[in-house]
């Protein structure tokens, strides 16, 4: 079953920003990489075999501010911005030891309390005003928290920051002392100054990435929900509503993924289709049904792995404590 992968603002802003600033002094964009920062595969969360039935279905037209059971085990955008800011503070101090200036990211942490789960279009398009202007095209990504702040790091500075060797340097200049080598006789920390920052923030058990278990529950509940009887039934109602308007789609994702919309700007036909899509969602309460089932599945999955998820929550708390200490010392 198809699962959408729209850009999510909850991802860590630091690494894409840092590398873009270092390489080309340009604004970076967020990444929706695999769970655990791309280093760990999503885990099997043991989906329940029996279909579920939700007795109480809310009426929901706008999915942009929904909360989910798994949110308690994911890092919010606000928390991630604070972690990124603390990481920059530590890395900046480290870079100063080597004579470099490092200022890659804004200190503005007012970016909201939503988590990875609440993707803007988890259930497809829902905003009449947005589709009237954009159809199925996504709005421009909000990268206002990312900026290039006069960084002029050369290849040596990049190596100190990341612990790697820039291709421009060539193998002949690779330092021999330790995994990251040295610069001007001073040992570079493993992973560079960013590695030093991450270790300091996670030395007591925290994590700079969302848990693979929590992210797997996020993805698996959405995928499994599309097979549940209540969601299947409301999809059929939505499809019938669309057919009455002259559109032939079995499910909302089919409409959003129509190849005809692969254009640089939305067409009139796309806007008309998306407008009908949103109207049919509202008429059938599709979002309310889908959300209720999705959330119920998450609760079932969380109950099956409560001990592991409690440890995840503890890790987030430890990371935020370390983050607050770093930020407090910098003020």
C-alpha positions as a printed Julia matrix, in Angstrom:
331×3 Matrix{Float64}:
   0.0    0.0     0.0
   1.4    3.37   -0.98
   2.66   5.63    1.79
   3.44   9.28    0.98
   6.9   10.67    1.57
   6.38  14.41    1.57
   9.23  16.5     3.01
   9.0   16.64    6.77
  10.23  19.62    8.73
  10.94  17.54   11.8
  14.18  16.14   10.43
  17.43  17.44   11.85
  18.33  20.72   10.19
  21.94  20.68   11.28
  23.74  18.27    9.01
  22.19  19.34    5.69
  22.68  22.96    6.71
  26.24  22.45    7.83
  27.36  20.65    4.71
  25.65  23.09    2.35
  27.12  26.07    4.18
  30.55  24.5     4.14
  30.52  23.48    0.52
  28.74  26.32   -1.22
  27.59  28.75    1.51
  23.99  28.14    0.44
  20.76  27.43    2.27
  20.2   23.72    2.81
  16.99  21.77    2.55
  15.54  19.22    4.96
  15.83  15.53    4.22
  13.36  12.72    4.77
  15.94   9.95    5.07
  15.42   6.54    6.55
  14.79   5.99   10.23
  17.68   6.68   12.57
  19.33   9.18   10.21
  19.64   6.58    7.47
  21.99   4.33    9.45
  19.46   1.88   10.84
  16.65  -0.01    9.06
  13.06   0.38   10.18
  12.09  -2.27   12.68
   9.28  -4.82   12.62
   6.8   -3.54   15.16
   4.64  -6.65   15.25
   1.41  -5.5    13.61
  -1.77  -6.86   15.21
  -3.36  -9.58   13.07
  -7.02  -8.94   13.84
  -8.78  -5.97   12.23
  -9.65  -3.17   14.62
 -12.85  -1.19   14.96
 -12.98   2.33   16.36
 -16.35   3.11   17.96
 -15.94   6.89   18.27
 -15.01   8.71   15.08
 -14.2   12.44   15.28
 -15.19  14.86   12.54
 -11.98  16.33   11.12
 -11.49  18.57    8.11
  -7.97  19.88    8.79
  -5.19  17.39    9.56
  -2.41  19.96   10.05
  -2.57  20.07   13.86
  -3.44  16.5    14.8
  -1.63  14.73   17.62
  -0.75  11.03   17.6
   0.02   8.46   20.3
   3.54   7.97   18.94
   4.29  11.69   19.32
   5.32  11.05   22.95
   8.29   9.05   21.66
   9.42  11.38   18.85
  11.42  14.59   19.02
   9.39  17.71   18.23
  10.53  20.36   15.77
  11.09  22.69   18.71
  13.26  20.15   20.52
  15.24  19.33   17.38
  15.92  23.0    16.73
  17.19  23.32   20.31
  19.43  20.27   19.82
  20.76  21.72   16.56
  21.46  25.03   18.26
  23.31  23.33   21.14
  25.29  21.25   18.64
  26.38  24.42   16.87
  27.4   26.01   20.18
  29.66  23.07   21.03
  31.04  22.74   17.5
  31.74  26.48   17.37
  33.87  26.26   20.52
  35.71  23.3    19.09
  36.35  25.08   15.81
  37.7   28.1    17.69
  40.41  25.85   19.17
  41.62  25.33   15.62
  41.3   28.98   14.61
  38.1   28.68   12.56
  34.82  30.61   12.76
  31.66  28.5    12.48
  28.15  30.05   12.4
  25.92  27.89   10.19
  22.43  28.18   11.64
  20.02  30.64   13.14
  19.39  30.52   16.89
  15.66  30.92   16.27
  14.0   27.86   17.84
  10.39  29.0    17.54
   9.41  26.29   15.03
   6.53  24.47   16.72
   5.73  21.39   18.73
   4.81  18.98   15.94
   6.76  15.75   15.38
   7.73  13.53   12.48
   4.31  11.84   12.53
   2.29  14.89   11.59
   3.47  15.23    8.01
   1.62  18.09    6.31
  -0.15  15.67    3.96
  -0.33  12.44    5.87
  -3.88  11.96    4.55
  -3.41  13.85    1.3
  -4.51  17.4     0.54
  -7.07  18.84    2.97
  -6.97  22.64    2.61
  -9.46  24.22    0.18
  -7.45  27.44    0.06
  -4.17  25.63   -0.6
  -5.46  23.41   -3.4
  -7.19  26.38   -5.02
  -3.73  27.88   -5.53
  -1.45  24.84   -5.78
  -3.54  21.8    -6.62
  -1.5   18.8    -5.48
   1.79  20.68   -5.68
   3.34  21.07   -2.23
   4.01  24.53   -0.83
   7.6   25.71   -0.8
   9.58  24.16    2.04
  10.05  26.39    5.06
  13.8   26.73    5.43
  13.73  30.07    7.24
  15.61  28.56   10.19
  18.54  27.72    7.91
  20.95  30.31    6.69
  24.53  30.85    5.6
  26.16  33.18    8.09
  29.36  34.28    6.41
  31.08  30.9     6.59
  34.23  30.81    4.5
  35.67  27.47    5.61
  38.29  26.09    3.32
  39.06  22.4     2.82
  41.03  22.29    6.07
  38.13  23.8     7.99
  35.74  21.26    6.52
  38.06  18.47    7.65
  38.21  19.85   11.19
  34.44  20.23   11.31
  33.53  16.81    9.92
  36.6   14.68   10.62
  36.92  13.83    6.94
  39.3   14.87    4.21
  38.0   17.05    1.39
  38.57  15.53   -2.07
  40.23  18.82   -3.0
  43.02  18.1    -0.54
  44.08  14.81   -2.02
  45.33  11.72   -0.22
  48.87  13.07    0.13
  47.79  15.65    2.69
  45.87  13.24    4.92
  47.14  13.47    8.49
  48.25  10.19   10.06
  47.59  10.77   13.75
  44.29   9.08   14.62
  41.13   8.47   12.56
  40.53  12.17   11.9
  44.17  13.22   11.86
  45.37  16.56   13.17
  45.5   20.19   12.16
  48.44  22.41   13.05
  49.62  19.75   15.47
  46.27  19.53   17.34
  44.37  16.24   17.22
  41.0   16.51   15.45
  38.21  14.8    17.43
  36.74  11.63   15.94
  34.01  12.79   13.57
  35.42  16.31   13.74
  33.92  19.08   15.83
  30.4   17.95   14.91
  31.23  14.48   16.22
  32.49  16.0    19.46
  29.25  17.95   19.8
  27.04  14.92   19.19
  28.95  12.84   21.74
  28.65  15.55   24.38
  24.89  15.78   23.91
  24.35  12.02   23.95
  26.93  10.84   26.47
  24.23  10.03   29.03
  22.06   7.97   26.7
  20.27  10.57   24.59
  19.95  10.47   20.82
  20.05  13.11   18.1
  17.76  10.99   15.9
  14.27   9.62   16.33
  14.09   6.0    17.45
  13.77   3.43   14.63
  11.01   1.75   16.66
   9.02   4.98   16.94
   9.5    5.81   13.26
   8.5    2.28   12.27
   5.26   2.62   14.24
   4.64   5.95   12.51
   5.07   4.42    9.05
   3.46   1.04    9.74
   0.29   2.44   11.3
  -0.26   4.6     8.22
   0.34   1.67    5.87
  -1.78  -0.81    7.85
  -4.62   1.69    8.35
  -5.32   1.66    4.62
  -6.22  -2.02    4.86
  -8.56  -1.68    7.84
 -12.31  -2.16    7.1
 -13.39   1.28    8.31
 -10.79   3.06    6.18
 -11.49   0.82    3.17
 -15.18   1.7     3.51
 -14.59   5.45    3.67
 -12.21   5.22    0.7
 -15.08   3.69   -1.28
 -17.37   6.53   -0.21
 -14.75   9.08   -1.22
 -14.23   7.3    -4.56
 -17.98   7.35   -5.25
 -18.09  11.05   -4.43
 -15.23  11.7    -6.84
 -16.89   9.59   -9.54
 -20.02  11.71   -9.23
 -17.83  14.71  -10.04
 -16.28  12.97  -13.04
 -13.05  11.62  -11.5
 -12.01   7.95  -11.39
  -9.76   7.25   -8.4
  -9.96   4.37   -5.93
  -8.13   6.12   -3.07
  -6.85   9.59   -2.15
  -3.19   8.81   -2.83
  -4.14   7.74   -6.37
  -5.44  11.22   -7.06
  -2.42  12.96   -5.57
   0.02  10.73   -7.47
  -1.61  11.1   -10.87
   1.25  11.42  -13.37
  -0.57  14.31  -15.04
   0.39  16.51  -12.11
   4.15  16.05  -12.74
   4.44  19.6   -14.02
   6.45  22.59  -12.86
   3.28  24.49  -11.97
  -0.26  23.29  -11.23
  -2.62  23.06  -14.17
  -6.28  24.06  -14.17
  -7.25  20.37  -14.35
  -5.07  19.59  -11.35
  -6.59  22.38   -9.29
 -10.1   21.26  -10.2
  -9.31  17.66   -9.26
  -7.68  18.6    -5.96
 -10.61  20.85   -5.11
 -13.01  17.97   -5.71
 -10.73  15.7    -3.64
 -10.87  18.01   -0.62
 -14.63  18.47   -0.95
 -15.17  14.7    -1.01
 -12.9   14.23    1.99
 -15.01  16.7     3.93
 -18.31  15.17    2.76
 -17.3   11.64    3.83
 -15.27  12.66    6.92
 -12.42  10.66    5.42
  -9.76  12.34    7.52
 -11.68  11.73   10.75
 -12.1    8.02   10.03
  -8.56   7.53    8.77
  -7.02   9.39   11.69
  -9.07   7.45   14.28
  -7.95   4.1    12.85
  -4.36   5.25   12.36
  -4.14   6.43   15.98
  -5.76   3.25   17.31
  -3.2    1.13   15.48
  -0.4    3.22   16.95
  -1.77   2.66   20.45
  -1.84  -1.1    19.87
   1.73  -1.1    18.57
   2.95   1.07   21.45
   1.38  -1.27   24.01
   3.23  -4.18   22.4
   6.6   -2.42   22.8
   6.02  -0.22   25.83
   9.29  -1.07   27.59
  11.45  -0.16   24.6
   9.49   3.02   24.02
   9.79   4.06   27.66
  13.56   3.88   27.16
  13.19   6.04   24.06
  11.28   8.67   26.05
  13.96   8.63   28.75
  16.63   9.16   26.08
  14.81  12.2    24.7
  14.55  13.67   28.21
  18.27  13.12   28.8
  19.17  14.72   25.49
  17.03  17.77   26.21
  18.59  18.14   29.66
  22.06  18.17   28.12
  20.85  20.59   25.45
  19.47  23.01   28.03
  22.73  22.91   29.96
  24.74  23.79   26.86
  22.4   26.61   25.88
  22.32  27.95   29.44
  26.11  28.03   29.68
  26.29  29.97   26.41
  24.05  32.78   27.66
